[in-house]
């Protein structure tokens, strides 16, 4: 198991050229949110934009559109009830934050019909847990980002973090996917290579942190990072933003994920140095 060091992260980071436009940095689709639970969609969308996606569309219930339009005017919206989504125009898809578990057909459509890379989180992971046959239709290099309870729902009960790591490596290799096992020391594995994150603090131990990570990873996928690189870089900068937030403004008790997202710019600046 290798540590995610600053030197390694800088070696995979792709500085942005001055001669680019919004179309140069990918179009992300986030499928997130449900009635009375739009916070996850807002958090994921804000993090996705702060992580550099050129364009962002968020798939939400039509009745909740005003929340997104007022919270994040930079994002475009598409209606959850529209069953004919043109997946071809997107460069990356993140699905799951606050989605609810009654959208299995939507997850199936994504897995079967998209050609771009996918990040699966939160309620989309719970759908996999409820119907494990869905694991067989995951496209190669799909990223799963479970916390320990979600991981156990999908892959069986474990009694230690070490045993989860063993299973994560085994399943990533078997299913040809990337697994991000979130914990105090998050693990990123392709089955063939495994990294342990070196950033982050207890301020991230709050609701919404995973939603932000989904947005960040989706943005990186849209910017042509490989799935394994996007997972590594996403986890690292997510944690480092929390570390800078802790140093400058907040305590581990007071830190909110919306505070952390505002420090993503500081993280990207540090990668240029």
C-alpha positions in Angstrom: 0.0 0.0 0.0 1.4 3.3 -1.1 0.8 6.8 0.5 -0.7 9.6 -1.5 2.1 12.1 -1.1 2.2 15.7 -2.3 5.0 14.8 -4.8 3.0 12.0 -6.3 -0.2 14.1 -6.5 1.7 16.8 -8.3 3.0 14.2 -10.8 -0.5 13.4 -11.9 -2.0 16.9 -11.6 -2.6 18.6 -15.0 -2.2 22.4 -14.8 -4.8 24.3 -16.8 -3.6 25.9 -20.0 -4.3 29.6 -20.5 -5.6 28.9 -24.0 -8.8 27.0 -23.1 -12.5 27.6 -22.9 -15.4 26.0 -21.0 -15.6 23.2 -23.6 -12.0 22.3 -22.9 -12.8 21.1 -19.4 -15.6 18.7 -19.8 -19.3 18.5 -19.2 -20.3 16.8 -15.9 -23.7 15.3 -15.1 -24.7 14.9 -11.5 -27.8 12.7 -10.8 -28.7 13.7 -7.3 -31.3 15.0 -4.9 -34.9 14.2 -4.2 -37.9 16.0 -2.7 -37.1 17.5 0.7 -33.5 16.3 0.4 -31.7 18.7 -2.0 -28.7 19.5 0.2 -26.7 16.6 -1.2 -27.3 17.8 -4.8 -26.3 21.4 -3.9 -23.1 20.3 -2.1 -22.1 17.9 -4.9 -22.8 20.5 -7.6 -20.9 23.3 -5.8 -17.9 21.0 -5.3 -18.0 19.9 -8.9 -17.8 23.4 -10.1 -15.1 24.4 -7.7 -13.1 21.3 -8.9 -12.9 22.7 -12.4 -15.6 21.1 -14.6 -16.2 23.3 -17.6 -20.0 22.7 -17.6 -22.3 21.1 -15.1 -25.8 19.7 -15.5 -27.7 18.4 -12.5 -30.5 15.9 -12.9 -33.2 16.7 -10.2 -36.9 16.5 -9.7 -38.6 19.4 -11.5 -40.4 20.7 -8.4 -37.0 21.2 -6.7 -35.4 23.3 -9.5 -35.7 26.6 -7.7 -33.3 25.4 -5.0 -30.6 24.6 -7.5 -31.2 27.7 -9.6 -30.9 30.0 -6.6 -28.1 28.2 -4.9 -25.9 27.5 -7.9 -26.8 29.6 -10.9 -23.7 28.3 -12.8 -25.3 24.9 -13.0 -27.8 23.8 -15.7 -30.7 21.5 -14.9 -32.5 18.6 -16.4 -35.7 17.1 -15.3 -35.7 13.8 -13.4 -38.9 12.7 -15.1 -37.3 12.9 -18.5 -36.5 9.3 -19.4 -34.7 10.2 -22.6 -31.4 11.6 -21.2 -28.8 12.3 -23.9 -25.9 10.7 -22.1 -23.6 11.2 -25.2 -23.0 14.9 -24.4 -21.5 14.3 -21.0 -17.9 13.5 -20.2 -18.5 12.2 -16.7 -21.4 11.2 -14.5 -21.8 11.2 -10.7 -24.8 9.5 -9.4 -26.2 9.0 -5.9 -26.1 11.9 -3.5 -29.5 12.2 -1.7 -31.0 10.4 -4.7 -33.3 8.0 -2.8 -33.4 4.3 -3.4 -36.4 4.2 -5.7 -34.4 5.1 -8.9 -32.9 1.7 -9.7 -34.0 1.9 -13.4 -32.1 5.2 -13.7 -29.0 3.6 -12.3 -29.4 0.7 -14.7 -29.8 3.1 -17.6 -26.6 4.9 -16.7 -24.6 1.6 -16.3 -25.9 0.2 -19.6 -26.0 3.3 -21.8 -23.2 5.6 -21.0 -19.7 5.6 -22.6 -18.1 8.1 -20.2 -16.7 7.3 -16.7 -19.0 7.0 -13.7 -18.7 7.7 -10.0 -21.3 5.9 -7.9 -22.0 7.1 -4.3 -24.6 7.2 -1.5 -28.1 6.0 -2.5 -26.8 4.6 -5.7 -24.6 2.4 -3.6 -27.6 1.4 -1.5 -29.3 0.3 -4.7 -26.3 -1.9 -5.4 -26.7 -3.3 -1.9 -30.4 -4.0 -2.4 -29.8 -5.7 -5.8 -26.3 -7.1 -6.0 -26.9 -8.4 -9.5 -26.3 -4.7 -10.5 -22.6 -5.2 -9.7 -22.4 -7.4 -12.9 -23.4 -4.5 -15.1 -21.0 -1.9 -13.8 -18.8 -0.7 -16.7 -15.1 -1.2 -16.3 -13.3 1.5 -14.3 -16.5 2.6 -12.5 -15.7 4.3 -9.2 -17.5 3.3 -6.0 -17.1 5.6 -3.0 -18.6 3.8 0.0 -18.1 4.5 3.7 -17.7 1.4 5.9 -21.5 0.8 6.4 -22.2 1.2 2.7 -19.3 -1.1 1.9 -20.6 -3.8 4.3 -24.1 -3.6 2.8 -22.7 -4.4 -0.6 -19.9 -6.8 0.2 -20.8 -8.3 3.5 -20.1 -7.6 7.2 -16.5 -7.0 8.3 -15.1 -6.7 11.7 -12.1 -4.4 11.0 -10.9 -1.8 8.6 -8.1 -4.2 7.5 -10.5 -6.9 6.5 -12.5 -4.3 4.4 -9.3 -3.3 2.7 -8.6 -6.9 1.7 -12.2 -7.3 0.3 -11.9 -3.9 -1.5 -8.8 -5.0 -3.3 -10.3 -8.4 -4.2 -13.6 -6.9 -5.4 -11.9 -4.1 -7.4 -9.8 -6.6 -9.2 -12.7 -9.0 -9.8 -15.2 -6.4 -11.0 -12.5 -4.3 -12.8 -13.6 -1.2 -10.9 -12.1 1.5 -8.6 -13.1 1.4 -4.9 -12.6 4.4 -2.6 -13.1 3.0 0.9 -13.8 6.2 2.9 -12.6 6.3 6.5 -10.2 8.3 8.7 -7.5 7.0 6.3 -9.2 6.5 3.0 -8.1 3.7 0.7 -8.2 3.9 -3.1 -7.7 0.7 -4.9 -7.8 -0.6 -8.5 -7.2 -4.1 -7.3 -3.7 -4.0 -8.8 -2.6 -0.9 -6.9 -3.7 0.5 -3.6 -3.1 3.9 -2.1 -3.8 5.4 1.4 -4.6 9.0 1.7 -2.5 11.3 3.8 -4.8 14.4 4.1 -8.0 15.2 5.9 -9.1 15.5 9.5 -12.1 14.8 11.8 -13.9 17.9 10.6 -14.9 15.8 7.6 -16.8 13.4 9.8 -20.1 15.1 9.0 -23.0 14.7 6.6 -22.3 16.1 3.2 -18.6 15.3 3.0 -19.2 12.3 0.7 -21.4 14.4 -1.6 -18.6 16.9 -2.0 -16.2 14.1 -2.9 -18.5 12.8 -5.5 -18.7 16.3 -7.1 -14.9 16.7 -7.0 -14.2 13.2 -8.6 -16.9 13.8 -11.2 -15.3 17.1 -12.2 -11.9 15.4 -12.5 -13.2 12.6 -14.6 -14.8 15.2 -16.9 -11.3 16.9 -17.3 -9.8 13.7 -18.7 -8.2 12.2 -15.7 -8.2 8.5 -15.7 -10.7 7.0 -13.1 -7.8 5.9 -10.9 -6.1 9.3 -11.1 -9.4 11.1 -10.5 -10.1 9.0 -7.4 -6.7 9.6 -6.0 -6.5 13.3 -6.8 -10.1 13.8 -5.6 -9.6 12.2 -2.2 -6.3 14.0 -1.7 -7.6 17.5 -2.5 -10.8 16.9 -0.6 -8.8 16.2 2.5 -6.3 18.9 2.0 -9.0 21.5 1.6 -10.3 20.4 5.0 -6.8 20.7 6.5 -6.4 24.2 5.2 -9.9 25.1 6.5 -8.9 23.7 9.9 -5.7 25.7 10.0 -7.2 29.0 8.9 -10.8 29.2 10.1 -12.6 26.3 11.8 -12.3 23.6 14.4 -13.0 20.0 13.8 -16.3 20.5 15.6 -17.4 23.6 13.7 -16.2 22.7 10.2 -19.0 22.4 7.5 -18.4 20.8 4.2 -19.5 24.1 2.5 -16.5 25.7 4.4 -14.2 23.0 3.0 -15.4 23.5 -0.6 -14.4 27.2 -0.4 -10.8 26.1 0.2 -10.5 24.0 -3.0 -9.0 27.0 -4.8 -6.2 27.2 -2.2 -5.5 23.5 -2.8 -5.3 23.9 -6.6 -2.9 26.9 -6.1 -0.7 24.8 -3.9 -0.4 22.1 -6.7 0.9 24.8 -9.1 3.8 25.7 -6.8 
